[in-house]
Amino acid sequence: MDYGNEWRLIEFGLLLRSYGYHAVKVIYNRNKHKNKINREKHLTMAGRGVENKLVEQMLKRFAIKMDWKI
C-alpha cells in the first residue's frame, strides 16, 4: 500500500499484520499527503541511520517492508 503520511505507514503496516496478512509493503507517496505544504516538500534523512534501523527492525520483527523513497 502507499500513503501520504509517513507515520501512518507504520500504523497501517502493523494493523494489516495484526489482521493476519503474512507480509506487508508500505510506500511513502508524498502526492497523497493531505497537507499541500507536505506534498511539496521532500522527505529527508533524519540522521544517525534512524530510517535504516527502523526499516531493519520492522522487517525483522513484523515482516513489514518499508520504502521511504529517500
C-alpha positions, 0 to 999 in steps of 0.5 A: 500500500502507499500513503501520504503520511509517513507515520501512518505507514507504520500504523497501517503496516502493523494493523494489516499484520495484526489482521493476519496478512503474512507480509506487508509493503508500505510506500511513502507517496508524498502526492497523497499527503493531505497537507499541500505544504507536505506534498511539496516538500521532500522527505529527508534523512533524519540522521544517525541511520534512524530510517535504516534501523527502523526499516531493519527492525520492522522487517525483522520483527513484523515482516513489514517492508518499508520504502521511504523513497529517500 
